[in-house]
Amino acid sequence: MTIQNSSSSAFNLKAITRPNIYVLEPYRCARDDYKTGVLLDANENAYGPALVNTESAEFSVISSDTLAGLNRYPDPHQEEVKQLICNLRNLPIKDDQVVEPLKPANIYVGVGSDECIDTIIRCFCSPGKDKMLTCPPTYGMYAVSAQINDIEVVKVPQDPANGFDIRTDAVMEALSNDPSIHLLYLCSPGNPTASLVDRESVKKILKHPTWNGIVVVDEAYVDFAPVGSSLAPWVTKYDNLIVLQTLSKAFGMAGIRFGISYTSHSIATILNAVKAPYNVSTITSELAIQGLSVSSLSNVRKNISYILTQRDRLLRELPLIPGIGNFIGGHDSNFLLVQILDKPAGQPSNIVANKLYESLAQNKGVVVRFRGKEYGCLGALRITVGTGEENTILLEKIREALMEIYKA
Ligand SMILES: Cc1ncc(COP(=O)(O)O)c(C=O)c1O
């Protein structure tokens, strides 16, 4: 950032800006790069919002009462939507132990899970003093929010040779050795790895004998993983756990900005005390309530099953294209991470992957994300699973673009 002082006053922006903010590299969203085309870059839900009747002529989900009441501030506590979230997640889980059901007091809701990520850091890490731990490759906003809050990030990379498992012992050791680490951010299924974190590893860390800190498990994509994969029900059992979810992915409602944090009553009380009083708008909460209704949930399940069918198709058909290498990571999400080779049957290459990414976006109208610079992701593109029609275009355009790149 270079900002010049155009007046002759004593004003010097650099001198009064917090140094960590002055040098901040903002998070680069998918939409910063390309805005049009077949958009398979932001892990959105190509099948549309879960809301009922989106195809009907009378589709109008905001009630006239809600519209007439927009002169009033929204409910600061969002009790109704929190109860629906609890009903949704109070399902039997894989583990045999009976856990206490989730209640609205276990929940903090934010403007997308991105706001939750930031609120948690602000609550539990003192700027310039405390640290947090992440396991790269992982979601970029953890580090950006950390920098905004002047929090150092300690990194314990995942193990790419082992399907991107987290290195549990190394994480345990890092936590033992540094009491200034107050938060551990895990992403399950991971972005960009699409693999679930082993629940036994999470359990082991939650029971760390000496570390005093909080484990945050970001489950933005958990609804694309096998049913019962969520650790949200564990928050009534472990006092030091926060689980994040969002309506942006499986629910197809990224535009309303609604993120969820499940945690103990004590942590939820702190998060709710720190949030802006009316962070979730009336319109957002009304749409979230509708998205969580019984009929919308059946749309959610239908769309998830379409996405999983299309994911299987990409897993089968992408490797038939010369120059497509291995899928790396797992298959538990609505995207895949795949390596691009320097020549058919060659080696993974960042140069070719980046050329393919640019050629797809600039010449072929298909936008995916280059992830080759992430730890353990050499030559990788991250491709969101689109609709059947979009995936047909994707497959055809990748084949075409790779042929052109190899010929040049
Ligand atoms: C792992 C992960 N967490 C959180 C988010 C942000 O979600 P939201 O739209 O709820 O802010 C994303 C968005 O892509 C993500 O990939």
The ligand as an SDF file (V2000), in Angstrom:
LIG
                    3D

 16 16  0  0  0  0  0  0  0  0999 V2000
  -12.9490  -23.3910    4.7830 C   0  0  0  0  0  0  0  0  0  0  0  0
  -13.7850  -22.1710    4.6320 C   0  0  0  0  0  0  0  0  0  0  0  0
  -14.2430  -21.5710    5.7290 N   0  0  0  0  0  0  0  0  0  0  0  0
  -15.0020  -20.4820    5.6510 C   0  0  0  0  0  0  0  0  0  0  0  0
  -15.3190  -19.9340    4.4220 C   0  0  0  0  0  0  0  0  0  0  0  0
  -16.1330  -18.6750    4.3900 C   0  0  0  0  0  0  0  0  0  0  0  0
  -17.4650  -18.9890    4.4170 O   0  0  0  0  0  0  0  0  0  0  0  0
  -18.5870  -17.8800    4.5780 P   0  0  0  0  0  0  0  0  0  0  0  0
  -19.1820  -17.6900    3.2480 O   0  0  0  0  0  0  0  0  0  0  0  0
  -19.5450  -18.4820    5.5770 O   0  0  0  0  0  0  0  0  0  0  0  0
  -17.9310  -16.6520    5.1260 O   0  0  0  0  0  0  0  0  0  0  0  0
  -14.8860  -20.5220    3.2480 C   0  0  0  0  0  0  0  0  0  0  0  0
  -15.2230  -19.9470    1.9440 C   0  0  0  0  0  0  0  0  0  0  0  0
  -14.8680  -20.3760    0.8970 O   0  0  0  0  0  0  0  0  0  0  0  0
  -14.0770  -21.6720    3.3620 C   0  0  0  0  0  0  0  0  0  0  0  0
  -13.5810  -22.2760    2.2720 O   0  0  0  0  0  0  0  0  0  0  0  0
  1  2  1  0
  2  3  1  0
  2 15  2  0
  3  4  2  0
  4  5  1  0
  5  6  1  0
  5 12  2  0
  6  7  1  0
  7  8  1  0
  8  9  2  0
  8 10  1  0
  8 11  1  0
 12 13  1  0
 12 15  1  0
 13 14  2  0
 15 16  1  0
M  END
$$$$
